[in-house]
Amino acid sequence: MDSRPPNSRGCVLIADDDRGAREGLHRMLSRLGYTCESAATADQALEVLRAAPAEVLLSDIHMPGNTKLELVEAAGRVVPGLPVVLLTGRPSVETAARSVRLPVSAYLTKPPDLEELARELDRAIAAFRDFKLIQAGRQHLRDWEKELAQIEGLMRHPPAAETGATALEDFIRVSLRQAILTLADLERATQMLDHRAADRLRSVEHVAALRHTVEVLERTRQNFKSKDLGDLRRQLELLLARDAAGPAGGNPSQVISPPAE
């Protein structure tokens, strides 16, 4: 059963021995709509995972119990498939190389850019939800196969009072249940795809609105010769250029700032 709050963006476990960093991340991510838990050590993080599995682990590298990324390995055993986003204030070739061999979704430096961090968390959470849905489907199939094997066994050695009709009824019963479970999984998968498509559509609409604003400002700049409007048009053009370039173009939110006097 899904225990997330209905409007949660996803469940994040923050593991960091720096109290200020831990509480700061907890506060900022909660404001963005994530459900957050936190831990100061690797042992505490594993306890939290055992009690209430998260959808992504956001972990500092240099913290008690994780000097060689032991937490990352142990977390994967507690919650199979759990994605990990690593944070470090002291990036090194050694830790980066070690993280490549582990289920690490992203490797970011402190303090992280909030937009980039949210993007990586969303990507990791979406992938984990896909994994869990497929994992649940496989478990349903295993349960169905087990029940069918039991029915076959009873048919080979039926009790004296049993009839073939009872075995057939059992087959219909377990098969109908499997069909219902499969349809429920398909409905969840469809809802997930619809939600992601809506997010992409909103992004496209956002870019289209910005482009339209730039076009209007361009057409009217001869009639309304305003330095402020000119500065706004140039800032919007920069934002669109960086948006088209993707993440490598930097943080678009940094472009929209008041022009220098």
C-alpha positions, 0 to 999 in steps of 0.5 A: 500500500502507498503510504505517501501523502496524496499530494506528495512529490515523493519520499526523500530520506536525507542523510547528513551528519551536518545538522545545518545542511540536513535541516536546510535541505529538509526545509527547502525540499518540504516547501517544494512538495517532497515528504522528507525524513532525515538521519545523521548517520548511516545507521540511523538512515538504515533504521529509517529505511527499515521502518518506512522505505523512501523513494530516494536516498539523498546522502552526504558522502563524508559522514559516519558510516559512509566513508567508503559509500557503505550506506549506499550498498546497505540501503540497496539491500534494505530497499532493493532498487532504491536510487541514491543522490550523493552530495559532497563538499569535497569532490574527489576522483576516488569517490566519483569512481566508486559511485559509478559502480554503485546504484547512484543516480546523481553525484552533486556538490554542496551546496546543490543548485536547488533546481538541479537537485529537484530535477535529479530527485524527480527523475530518480523517484519516477524511475523507482516508481516504475521499478516498483510497479514492474516488481509488483507485477512480477510478484503477482505472476509468481503468486498466480503460478504458485496457486496454479501449481497447487491446483494442479497438485490437487487434480493429480491426487484429488480427495475422494469427495473432490470433483474436477468442477471444483478445480476448474472453479479454483482456476477461474477464481485465481485467474480472475484475481490475477486479471484484476491485479494486472488491470490495476497495475495497468491503470497505475502505469497509465496514470503515471504516464499521463502525469508525466505527459502533463508535466511535459505539456506544462513545460512546453506551454511555459516556453511558448508563453515566453516566446510570445512575450518576447515577440510582443515586446519586439513588435512594440519596442518602437512604440514604447521605448522603455529601458525596463521593457528592453531589459525584460526582453533581453532577459527573456531571450537569455532564458529561452536560449538557456532553456533550449540548451538544457541543463548544461546551459546553467540555471535559468532561474538565475537569469530573471533578476532585476537589471543593474541600475 
